[in-house]
């Protein structure tokens, strides 16, 4: 029988990333909070991939959620890091644009066939309005206004965490739903230590 490992204790309630995310939900224009997040992930980039590979089932929530999506001709992965979930997204969707603000993370990525890697800020994605059929993120920074801008009518957002509320950037799905708007629909579940929520835009 496979041993079930306990999730890491990341002190999520007091983690700097949680504080920065909360500040950004209150004020998306908080430049100091954005810079704090960028700097912290630049610093972690050197050991990031090695650490995530030690976490059993780190991308399980993404894999489980992708089983529920409607077919999409392409997808955008935001806050992709070094590509921890990118291979799973590329296996489910023919074409993927993987974005991250941290150049240090992107420099250490594991290349995946069929993926275009882009340095991009979730405050201002280099994408047309109402164009994207599917947005995916694992342990990303939630910026609802920009996500809602780029997703096409009836498009989907798959938002996942590796450790549920133990994830530093965690935002409860119910709160995300309120921020996106009542016309969006949502379904979700757990996979391993993680959580997935699939939101569908109105339209």
C-alpha positions in Angstrom: 0.0 0.0 0.0 1.3 3.4 -1.0 2.2 5.6 2.0 0.1 8.7 2.2 2.3 11.6 3.1 1.2 14.6 5.1 1.2 18.0 3.3 3.9 20.4 4.2 3.2 23.0 6.9 3.8 26.2 5.0 2.4 28.4 7.8 -0.1 29.7 5.2 -2.1 31.9 7.6 0.9 34.1 8.2 2.9 33.5 5.0 3.9 36.7 3.2 2.3 35.5 0.0 -1.1 35.2 1.8 -0.7 38.8 3.1 0.2 40.1 -0.3 -2.7 38.3 -1.9 -5.1 39.7 0.6 -3.8 43.2 0.0 -4.3 42.8 -3.7 -7.8 41.6 -3.4 -8.5 44.8 -1.4 -6.5 47.0 -3.8 -5.4 45.5 -7.1 -3.3 48.7 -7.6 -1.1 47.9 -4.6 2.3 48.1 -6.3 4.2 47.2 -3.2 2.3 44.0 -2.8 2.9 43.0 -6.4 6.6 43.8 -6.1 6.7 41.7 -2.9 5.2 38.7 -4.6 7.5 39.0 -7.6 10.6 39.4 -5.5 9.7 36.4 -3.3 9.2 34.1 -6.2 12.4 35.3 -7.9 14.2 34.4 -4.7 12.6 30.9 -4.5 13.2 30.1 -8.2 16.5 28.4 -7.7 15.1 25.6 -5.5 11.4 25.7 -6.6 11.4 22.8 -9.1 13.3 20.5 -6.8 11.0 21.4 -3.9 7.7 20.8 -5.9 9.0 17.5 -7.2 9.3 16.3 -3.6 5.6 17.1 -2.9 3.5 14.0 -3.5 0.7 14.9 -5.9 1.6 18.5 -6.3 -0.4 18.8 -9.6 -3.2 16.3 -8.8 -5.9 18.9 -8.5 -5.1 20.2 -12.0 -5.2 16.7 -13.5 -8.5 16.0 -11.8 -10.0 19.4 -12.8 -9.0 19.0 -16.4 -11.1 15.8 -16.6 -14.1 18.1 -16.1 -13.4 20.9 -18.6 -15.3 21.3 -21.9 -13.1 20.8 -25.0 -11.0 23.9 -25.7 -8.8 24.6 -28.7 -6.3 26.5 -26.6 -5.6 27.6 -23.0 -3.7 30.1 -21.0 -1.9 29.0 -17.8 -1.3 31.9 -15.5 1.4 31.9 -12.7 2.9 28.8 -14.3 6.1 28.9 -12.2 8.6 26.5 -13.7 5.9 24.4 -15.3 4.7 22.2 -12.5 1.2 21.8 -14.1 2.0 22.7 -17.6 2.5 19.2 -19.0 -0.9 18.2 -17.6 -2.5 21.2 -19.3 -0.7 20.6 -22.6 -1.9 16.9 -22.5 -5.5 18.1 -22.3 -5.5 21.1 -24.7 -3.9 21.3 -28.2 -2.2 24.7 -27.6 -1.1 26.3 -24.4 0.3 29.8 -23.5 2.1 29.6 -20.1 2.6 32.9 -18.3 4.5 34.0 -15.2 5.7 37.3 -14.0 8.9 35.9 -12.6 11.7 35.7 -15.2 13.7 33.6 -12.8 11.0 31.0 -12.7 10.6 31.0 -16.4 14.4 30.6 -16.9 14.2 27.3 -14.9 11.2 25.9 -16.7 10.9 22.4 -18.0 10.0 22.8 -21.6 6.8 21.1 -22.8 6.0 20.5 -26.5 3.2 22.7 -27.8 3.6 25.4 -25.1 4.5 29.0 -25.7 6.1 30.6 -22.7 5.5 34.3 -22.0 6.6 36.7 -19.3 3.3 38.3 -18.3 1.7 40.0 -15.4 -1.7 38.8 -14.2 -2.6 42.5 -13.8 -2.3 43.0 -17.6 -2.3 39.9 -19.7 -1.1 40.3 -23.3 -4.4 38.8 -24.6 -7.4 40.2 -26.3 -10.7 40.8 -24.5 -13.1 37.9 -24.4 -10.8 35.7 -26.4 -9.6 32.8 -24.2 -11.7 29.6 -23.9 -9.8 28.2 -20.9 -7.6 29.7 -18.2 -5.8 27.4 -15.8 -3.8 28.1 -12.7 -2.2 26.1 -9.9 -1.3 28.1 -6.8 -1.7 31.3 -8.7 -2.4 35.0 -7.8 -6.1 35.6 -8.2 -6.9 38.8 -10.0 -10.6 38.5 -10.9 -11.0 41.6 -13.1 -8.3 40.6 -15.6 -9.3 37.0 -15.7 -12.9 38.0 -16.4 -11.7 40.3 -19.1 -9.8 37.7 -21.2 -12.2 34.8 -20.9 -14.7 34.5 -23.7 -18.4 34.2 -23.1 -19.1 30.7 -21.8 -15.3 30.1 -21.3 -13.9 28.4 -18.3 -11.5 29.0 -15.4 -9.9 26.1 -13.7 -8.4 27.3 -10.4 -6.4 24.8 -8.3 -4.3 24.6 -5.2 -1.9 21.9 -4.1 -2.7 22.0 -0.4 -6.2 23.6 -0.1 -6.2 26.2 2.7 -2.6 25.3 3.5 -1.6 26.9 0.2 -0.1 30.4 0.9 -2.0 32.0 -2.0 -5.3 30.3 -1.1 -8.5 32.1 -1.7 -11.7 30.2 -0.8 -13.7 29.2 -3.8 -16.8 30.9 -2.5 -15.0 34.1 -2.2 -13.6 33.8 -5.8 -17.1 33.1 -7.0 -18.4 36.3 -5.3 -15.5 38.3 -6.8 -16.1 37.0 -10.3 -19.9 37.6 -10.1 -23.1 35.8 -9.5 -23.6 35.0 -13.2 -20.6 32.7 -13.2 -21.2 29.1 -12.3 -18.9 26.9 -10.2 -18.2 23.2 -9.5 -15.3 21.8 -7.5 -13.7 19.0 -5.5 -10.6 17.7 -3.9 -7.7 15.6 -5.3 -5.0 14.4 -2.9 -4.1 17.3 -0.6 -5.3 19.8 -3.3 -8.5 21.5 -4.4 -9.9 22.3 -7.8 -12.7 24.7 -8.8 -14.1 25.0 -12.3 -15.8 28.3 -13.0 -17.8 29.0 -16.2 -18.3 32.5 -17.5 -21.8 33.7 -18.4 -22.6 33.8 -22.0 
